Amino acid sequence: MHKPVLSLLLGVAACAAAGASLAQDARAPHKRFPLAPPPPWVSPETPQGSGAFPAVMQADPGLATHVVYRPANLAALGSEKLPVVAFANGGCVNVGNRFRYFLTEIASHGFIAIATGTMAPKEAESALSSGDNRNPPAPGSPAARNEPPVAGSKGASPTTPRQMLDAVDWAIAENGRKGSPYEGRIDTGKIAVMGQSCGGLQAIDAARDPRVTTFGVWNSGTFPKDGFAYGIAAARADKADLEKLRIPALYVSGEPADVAFVNAQDDFERLQGPAFWAWREQTGHAGTYREPNGGVFARVAVDWLRWQLKGDQQAARQFVGADCGLCSKTEWHVKSKGLALDNGKAVSQ
């Protein structure tokens, strides 16, 4: 286990997708890797994604503080319901279209994905740095309250984990609201919270909510210093908090040069519930989120969500068994615990 160098910690609330660090290891300096070019920009109402239900991005007037990603043709779902995926952004930016390609791909496979923040200019969707495209801070956030930034960061968090649960509250309410386009279409018993970098800390906090059934942490992990996550992400996400989480957890990061690698590795070892950790060679802190259809990181997310929220056993085989799908890919390195095959069926123990 590499030892993090605390003097190199920087505030994630100010970090770019591939910029300032979560935690740095002296023997694994930060490194950027080339990304595939983002796809050509299209309007929010243009269906996108490789799934069976091409998805759109929209600002719903009932949830003006977020951006919603959902299948364009809800009628095409038939009797299939939409599990909920609440997402928090890297840098904790209040920009709901920052992870457009990644979240559109998820939604196209039959999910409703709801991102923290309002729409920013289209450049936010493909720019490497989240610092170049920021909206005003969310009401009630540390930045909106003019709280002083934590030492080493450029500012207090403009978002909070509560915004992820606001998305969950809205989805559940819409499922029961007469006349809602989502009336009876949302699976309110299947809810995931996920986030990247700073947003990963917010997802850990939101995963405490008893309605949440799985959580995902992307290029992120808790810090060795108690309270540091609150200072930069307004999140209760210390090492001790991990022991309270028993729902299935997915951690995905880049190779050891990813500035979050050490924290993700340590979190996986500390988790007491079922968990899967995967890291990919030649991939940095920026992941593949801004590649077409969210790149390979989106494919991992879709398979995990299809398994955990839809019970898809083919998708489960990407994570379970000695010959699991990700296990067989030479560029991926994986570890798991609490995941097993029971009479040929993948289960979270």
N, C-alpha and C positions, 0 to 999 in steps of 0.2 A: 504494500500500500504506500503510495507516495504521500508525503506530508505537505499539506498546503502551506504556502508562505503568506502569512497574514498581512505582511506589509504591502503585498501586491494586490490586495482586495480593492476593487473599485465598485462604485454604486451601480447596480444593474439598472436602476431607473434611468440612468443616463447612457447606458451602453447601447451601441449599435448591434445589429444582429450578429455581426462578426467583429465587434469592436471591443469595448472595455470589458474587463474580466469579472467573472463571478469568483473564481479562485484560481491562483496560478501556481504551477509547479516549476521550480527552478530548473529542473531537468527536461521540462517539456514546454518550451516557450511558445507563446501564441503564434499561430500560423494560419494564413488564409489559403484556401484552396479554390481553384477555378470552379465556377458554376455554369451550368447550361444557361443560355440566354432565356429570359422570360418570354412568354408568348406575346404576340401582338395584343394590344389593349382592345377590349370590346366593352360595350355598354353593360351596366349592371343587369339589365333585363335579358341579356343574351345567354341562353342556356349553355352551360359548360360542364366539363367533367367526363370521365370515362365510364361512369356507372350506368346502370339501367335507367336512372332518372336524372337526366341532365338538370343542373341546378342553377338558380339565379341568386343574386345578391341584392338585398333590399333594406331600406330603412323603413321599418314598420312604425306608423304613428303611435301605436300603443306601447312602443318600447323605443322611444326616440334617443335613448342613451346608448344604443347598441346597433349592430348590423346583423341581420338575419340571413342565413344561407339555407335554402330549402329547394326541393325539387320544383321545377317550373310547373309541371303538370301534376297537381296533387291527386287528381282523379285517376291518373295512371297507377297510383299505388294500390288501387283496389282495396282489399281488406288489410293490407300491410300498414302497420303503424310506424311512426317516426320516433325512434329513441332520441334523447336530447344530449347534445354535446355543447357544453359551455366552455369558452376558450378565452384565455388571458394572453395578451401580447408580450413579446419580448420588449425589453426596455420599459415595461409597464406603461407603454404609451396608450393614450386614450383614442386609438385609431382603429375603428372596426373593420376597415378594408385592408389593413396592413398584411394579413395572412390570407388574402383572397384566394389564391390558387390552391393552397393547402385545404382550406375550409370548403371551397366549392367542390373539390374532389370528394371530400368526405360526404357532403350533402348529396352528391349525385348517386351515392350508394344507398339512399333511403334513410337519411338522418336529417334532423334539423340542427344545424350548428349555429351558435349565437356568440358573436365576438364582442368583447368589451370595447366600447368607444363608438363615436360617430364617424361618418365618412370624412376622409381627407382627400386632397387632390389625387388623381390617378397615379401620380409619381410615387406615392406611398406604397403602392402595390409591388413595385419592382426595384425601388432604390435599395441599395445594400444597407445604408444606415437609416435606422429609425429616427435618429436625431434630426434628420433633414425634413421630416414631415410629422409635425406634432400638432394636435388639437389642444384647445384649452383644457386644463385639468378637470376631472369629474367633480361635481359637487360633493363635498364631504371628504375628499381625498386630502392627504397631508399637504400636497402642493397647493390645493385650493384654500387650505387653512393657513398657508404661509408658514408652515412648520420649517424649522431649520433643517438643512440636509444632513445626512449622516456623514461623518468624516470620510473623505476620499471620494464622495460622489459629487455630481454637479447639480443635484437638486432633489427635493423630496418627491415621493411617488405621486404621479398625477392620477393614479387609479387605486382601487382597493379590491380585495377578494370578494367583498360584499356584492360587487357588480356581477360576479359570476352567478351568485345565488339570486340576484334580481332577475337574471335571465331564466333561471329555473322556475322562479315564481311566475314569471310571465307565461312561460310555456305551459305550465300546469293550468293556469287560469284560462288561457286561450283554448285549451283542450275542452274545457267545460263551458265556454261562453257561447251562448246561442247566437248563431249567425257568423261565428268566426270561421275563416277558411280552414282553420285547424281543428274545428269542433270534432271530437271523437277520433282524430287522426294521430294524436301524440301518445306514445307509450310512456306514461308518467311514472312507471315503475322501473324504467331503464334510463339512468342518467349518468353521464360521464362529465368530469371536469378535467380540462387539460390546459397546459400553458407552456410557453417557451421562455427560457432564460429567466428573467425577472418574473414573468407570468407563471413559470413553473412553481415558484415559491407561493404565489397566490393560489394555484391549483391545490397544493398541499394543504393550505389553510382551508379552502373551500371543501376539500374531501372529508372534513369532519362532519359535514351535514349528513344526517342519517338517510336522506333521500338519495345520496350519491352512491352508485353501485360499482364504479371503477374510476381510477384517476390516471392521468398520463403526465409525465414530467419530461420535457424535451429540452436538451442542452441546459440542464439545470440541476440543482440539488441544494440541500441545506448547508449552512455554514458551521464551522466549529465554534464560532463565537455566538453565544446566546443573545438574542435580541437584534442581531444584525439584520436579519430578514425583515423585521418590522421597520427598521430604520430606512430601508431602501424600497420595500415593496408593500408596506403596511400590512404584512402577513405574519401570522403566528406560525412560524415554520422553522423551529429549532430542531436539533437532533432528537431531543426527548419527545418531540411531538410525533415523530415517525412511529414510535412504539404504540401509539394509540390508534393507528390506522390498520385495519384488518381486511379491508376490501382489496381486490386485485389491483396491482400497480404495474404500470408500464413505464420504464425509463429508457430513453433513446438519446444517444449523444454521438458526437463525432469522435475521431480518434484522440489519443492522449494529448494532442496539441489543442483540442477544444478546451477552452478555459474553464468549462464546467465539468470536465471529465472526472477529476478527483472527487468532487462533491457527489456526483452521481454514483460513482463506484462505492463510496462510503455509505451513502443512503441505502443502496441495495443490500449491503451487508447488514445494516441495522434493521431493516423492515422485518416485522414479525408475521405479516400476512403473505399471501401468494404474490410473487413478483417476477417480472422478466426484465432483464437489462440487456440492451444491445447497443454496440457501438460499431461505427462503420469507418473503414480505412479511407484515407484521402478525402475526408469530410471534416469540416471545421464547425465553429460555433454557428455559422449561418445555415447549416443543414442544407436542405434542398427545397425549402418552402416556396421560394420564388421561381422555381423551375416550372415548366409546363405541368399542369395537374399536380403540382406540389412535389414532383419528383418521387424518389424511392421512399422518403420519409412518409409521404402521404399514403403510399401503399401499405406500409407497416401499420399506420394509424387505422386505415380502413379494415385491415384484417383483424386487428385487436378489437375494434369496436363491433365488427360483425360477429365475432365470437362472444365477447362479453355482453353485448346488448341485444343480439339477435339469436344467439345460440348456434351459429353457423360452425359446424364441425370441420368443414373443409378449411375454413379460415383458421380454426384453432390449430390445425396441423402445422401452421407456420411457426408455432411457439412451443408445441408439446411433442415430446418423444425424442429419442436420440437422433433420429433422422428428420427432425423438424425442418421446415422450409428454410428458415433463416440459418439454421445450423449448417445447411449444405452449401451456403453461399460463401465463397472464400473471402469476400471483402467484409463480411459481418462476423463479429465476435459476440457470443451470447452467454448469459448465465441465467438460470431460473431456479425458483424454489416454490414449493407448494402447488406446482402444476403437474398433472399426471394424467395417464390414460387409465380409465376404469371400464373394463369390459369393452375396450375399443373406443370409448368416448372420452374426449378431453374434458378434464374438470379442474376447477380451482379448489384446492383442499383448504 
